[in-house]
Amino acid sequence: MEGRTVQLIATWFGAGLLPKAPGTWGSASALPLAWVLVAIGGPALLLAAAAVVFLLGWWASDRYAKTTGRDDPSEVVVDEVVGQWLTLLAAPLNPVAYLGGFLLFRLFDIRKPWPVGWADQRVGGGLGIMLDDVLAALYAGGLLWAATRF
């Protein structure tokens, strides 16, 4: 039972198993639920959900990586979900802003500027899998905040 739960969380209910660009699928799959969470509870609910999923993701991605014997399996996308949600904390509830947040997060998650790349390379286990996406979200969210405010 634990193995199935680990896989469901780590791959975000199978989004990471879709063909080609699993990180993009993971980020895209995070958008509708983020919208719903903000619509019913505001950014505070999205932040709380991101914190809970971060902790679950840390556990599940660590277990999943150990099971597969790979440091950061590409199908693990729960980290993209958390990063996308953190990015969207800066967005108004607006489809254009959400698209911008999606694109900015993917840019920083792929390009990995310092310290995103550092965390990706130096911090191991489940924490390392999750941490680089949180750091990418800081860049993306900061730029999104500025773009939607000015």
N, C-alpha and C positions, 0 to 999 in steps of 0.2 A: 504494500500500500504506500509506504513512504517513497519508494522509487517512482511510482506514478505521480505522486504529488510533487516531488522534486522536478520531474520532467515538465509537468503542466506549468509550474511557476517559472522555471528557468526559461522555457521556450515561449512563455506568455500564451499559454493555451494553444500552442502549435504555430503561432505566427512565425517563430524562428525556423520552422521546418518548411516554410514555403520556398519555392525555388528562386534562386538568385537574390542577392541583396537582403539577407535576413535582417540586418540592422535597420534598413529602410522599412521593411514590413513591420518590425517591432515598433518603430517610431510612429508609423501610420496607424497601427492598431491602438495606440495610446490616445489618439486624438478624440474619438467619439466619447470615450468614458471621461476624459478630462472635461469635455464640454458639459456633460451631464452633471459631473461633480460640482463644477463652478456654478452651473445654473441652479442647482438645488441648495448649495451650501456656501457658495462664494469661494474665493481663493483659499480661505482657511481650511475648508474641507479638502481641496486639492492638495494642499501642503500636508495635511494629516495623512491622506491616502498615500502620498509620495513617501512619507516617513515609514509607514507600515510596510509598503511594498519594498522599500530599500532594505529593511531588516529581513523580510522574507526572501528577497532576492539574494542578499548576502549569503544566507543559509543555503538556499536552493542552488545557486550558481556554484558555490563551493563544493557541495555534494555532487552536483552534476559533473563538474570538471574532474573531480577525483574519480568518479565512476568511469568516465571516458578516457582518463589518462591524458587529457589535453589541458593546457593552462587556461585558455580562453576560447572555448568552443564557439564557433560562429553562430550556432543555432540558439545560444543563450542570448535572449533579447530583453529579459526583464530589466536589465540595466538601461536599455534604450527607453523603456517605458518610464522609468523614474526620471531619467534625464529630460525626456520630452515634457513630462508633467512639471518639473522644476522650471524649465524654460517658459512654459505657458503661464506660470504665475505672474509674469510680466505683461501678459496679453489681455486686452479687453475681450469680452465675449463677442468676437467678431470673426467671421470666416477668413477674411484677408489677414488679420493679425495671427490667427492660428496657422495659416499657410506660411506666413513669414516666420513664425516660431519653428515650424517644422523644418523649413529650409535652413534656417540659421543653426538649429541644433545639429542637423545632419552635416552641415559644413564643418562645424567645430569638432564633431565626433569623428569625422573622417580625417581632417587635417591635423588634429591633435597638437595644437600649439602648447608651449610650456605653460603650466605644469601638467596639462592633460596627457601628453606623450610620456612624461616622466612617470606619472602614476600608472599608466598603461604598461610600462616596461619594468618598473621597480617594485610595485606593490603587488604581492601575490595573492592567490586564493580568491575567495568570494569577494573580499573587500576590494581587491584590485580590479576585479571585473566590474564592480559597481562604481568605484571611485572616479575613474576617468570620465564616465558619463556625467556624474555630478559636476565635475569641474568644467566639462564642455558646456553644461547647462548654465554655469555662471557667465561664461562668455556670451552665449547665445541669448540668455535672458537679459543681460545688461544691454546688449545691442538692441534687442527687441523693445525693451523699456524705453530707450532713448528714441528709437524710431517711431514709437506710438505716442510719445509725449511731445515731440518737437516737430 
